[in-house]
Amino acid sequence: MSVDSIRWYKSKIDWWIALVLCIPPTVSLIVVVALFLDGKQSEIPVAIGAILLVCGIYVGLIFPMRYGLDNHQLVVRFGICRQRIPLDNILEVRPTRNPLSSPALSLDRLHVQFGKGFFKAVMISPADREQFLADLEKNGELHRTGERLVRLQ
């Protein structure tokens, strides 16, 4: 891996999360079709606005959801947001199934601690977990102990 190249890892997606994410746009579309079939033309723009709002939220906060690694940083990308974590700051990476909100589309997650405190951590769910952990171990100079990566002090 060259110094400037980032290797990207897709988020694992649990089937039930995919199903939940399909509900708002599907319901919005059904409402537009029902309004059209009932001849309520004046209400269709509001329903289309709801579809656009749902799509905007998905593009702004969810898709694409992926994780990038290069020799210097972990990039967590979710929608238009990016969080950059210097690899030198990562203290521990461990498996978790914590359901708190995070940039992960699966409960099969990795808890990445990059400082002290609650706000210095992120939970991610790379689909190719083993390759991600191997690359993070190598690039971040972390040490594997069981299912965890730790920085030796």
C-alpha positions as CSV (number, residue, x, y, z in Angstrom):
1,M,0.0,0.0,0.0
2,S,1.5,3.3,-1.0
3,V,1.7,6.2,1.4
4,D,-1.1,8.2,-0.3
5,S,-3.5,5.3,-1.1
6,I,-6.5,4.6,1.1
7,R,-7.9,1.0,1.1
8,W,-11.6,1.1,1.6
9,Y,-13.7,-1.4,3.5
10,K,-17.5,-1.6,3.0
11,S,-19.8,-1.7,6.0
12,K,-21.4,-5.0,6.9
13,I,-25.2,-4.7,6.6
14,D,-27.5,-6.7,8.8
15,W,-30.6,-7.9,7.0
16,W,-32.9,-6.4,9.6
17,I,-31.2,-3.0,9.4
18,A,-31.6,-3.0,5.6
19,L,-35.3,-3.8,6.0
20,V,-35.8,-1.0,8.5
21,L,-34.0,1.4,6.1
22,C,-36.3,0.4,3.3
23,I,-39.5,1.3,5.2
24,P,-39.4,5.1,5.1
25,P,-38.8,5.5,1.3
26,T,-41.3,2.7,0.5
27,V,-44.0,4.1,2.7
28,S,-43.4,7.6,1.2
29,L,-43.6,6.2,-2.3
30,I,-46.8,4.3,-1.5
31,V,-48.3,7.6,-0.1
32,V,-47.5,9.4,-3.4
33,V,-49.1,6.6,-5.5
34,A,-52.2,6.5,-3.3
35,L,-52.6,10.3,-3.5
36,F,-52.2,10.2,-7.3
37,L,-54.7,7.3,-7.6
38,D,-57.2,9.2,-5.3
39,G,-56.8,12.3,-7.5
40,K,-55.5,14.4,-4.6
41,Q,-53.1,16.3,-6.9
42,S,-52.6,19.2,-4.5
43,E,-51.2,16.9,-1.7
44,I,-48.6,15.2,-4.0
45,P,-45.9,17.9,-3.7
46,V,-45.9,17.5,0.1
47,A,-45.5,13.7,-0.2
48,I,-42.7,14.1,-2.8
49,G,-41.1,16.5,-0.3
50,A,-41.2,13.7,2.3
51,I,-39.5,11.3,-0.2
52,L,-36.8,14.0,-0.9
53,L,-36.3,14.5,2.8
54,V,-35.8,10.8,3.5
55,C,-33.4,10.6,0.5
56,G,-31.5,13.7,1.8
57,I,-31.1,12.1,5.2
58,Y,-29.9,8.8,3.7
59,V,-27.4,10.6,1.5
60,G,-26.3,13.0,4.2
61,L,-25.8,10.5,7.0
62,I,-25.9,6.9,5.8
63,F,-24.8,6.2,2.2
64,P,-22.0,5.5,1.4
65,M,-20.9,4.0,4.7
66,R,-17.4,2.8,4.6
67,Y,-14.0,2.8,6.3
68,G,-10.7,3.7,4.9
69,L,-7.1,2.9,6.0
70,D,-3.8,4.3,4.9
71,N,-0.5,4.5,6.6
72,H,-1.5,7.4,8.8
73,Q,-5.2,7.5,9.5
74,L,-8.5,5.6,9.8
75,V,-11.2,7.4,7.8
76,V,-14.8,6.7,8.8
77,R,-17.2,7.8,6.1
78,F,-20.9,8.0,6.5
79,G,-22.9,10.0,4.0
80,I,-21.3,13.4,3.5
81,C,-19.5,13.2,6.9
82,R,-15.9,12.0,7.4
83,Q,-14.1,11.4,10.6
84,R,-10.4,11.1,10.4
85,I,-8.6,9.3,13.2
86,P,-4.8,9.3,13.3
87,L,-3.6,5.7,13.7
88,D,-1.1,6.8,16.4
89,N,-4.1,7.8,18.5
90,I,-5.8,4.4,18.5
91,L,-5.4,2.7,21.8
92,E,-7.6,-0.3,21.4
93,V,-9.9,-2.1,19.0
94,R,-12.3,-4.7,20.3
95,P,-15.4,-6.5,19.2
96,T,-18.8,-5.2,20.5
97,R,-22.5,-5.6,19.8
98,N,-23.4,-2.3,21.4
99,P,-26.6,-1.0,19.8
100,L,-25.8,2.7,20.4
101,S,-25.9,4.9,17.3
102,S,-22.8,4.8,15.3
103,P,-21.6,4.8,11.7
104,A,-22.2,1.0,11.3
105,L,-25.0,-0.9,9.5
106,S,-24.5,-4.0,11.6
107,L,-24.4,-4.9,15.3
108,D,-21.3,-7.0,14.5
109,R,-19.0,-4.0,15.3
110,L,-15.6,-3.0,16.3
111,H,-15.2,-0.5,19.1
112,V,-12.2,1.8,18.2
113,Q,-10.9,3.7,21.2
114,F,-8.7,6.6,20.2
115,G,-8.4,8.6,23.4
116,K,-9.8,8.8,26.9
117,G,-13.5,9.3,27.4
118,F,-16.8,8.4,25.7
119,F,-16.4,10.9,22.8
120,K,-13.0,9.5,21.8
121,A,-14.4,6.3,20.4
122,V,-16.3,5.1,17.4
123,M,-18.0,1.8,16.5
124,I,-17.7,0.5,13.0
125,S,-18.7,-2.6,11.2
126,P,-16.3,-3.5,8.3
127,A,-17.7,-6.4,6.2
128,D,-14.2,-7.9,5.8
129,R,-13.3,-7.7,9.5
130,E,-10.3,-10.0,9.5
131,Q,-8.6,-8.1,6.6
132,F,-9.4,-4.8,8.2
133,L,-7.9,-5.9,11.6
134,A,-4.8,-7.3,9.9
135,D,-4.3,-4.0,7.9
136,L,-5.0,-1.9,11.0
137,E,-2.6,-4.0,13.1
138,K,0.2,-3.5,10.5
139,N,-0.4,0.2,9.6
140,G,-1.2,1.3,13.2
141,E,1.6,-0.7,14.8
142,L,-0.9,-2.3,17.1
143,H,-0.6,-5.8,18.7
144,R,-3.2,-8.5,18.5
145,T,-4.3,-10.2,21.7
146,G,-7.2,-12.6,20.9
147,E,-9.9,-10.6,19.1
148,R,-8.5,-7.3,20.3
149,L,-5.9,-4.9,19.0
150,V,-4.0,-2.9,21.6
151,R,-1.3,-0.3,21.6
152,L,1.6,-1.3,23.9
153,Q,2.7,1.6,26.1
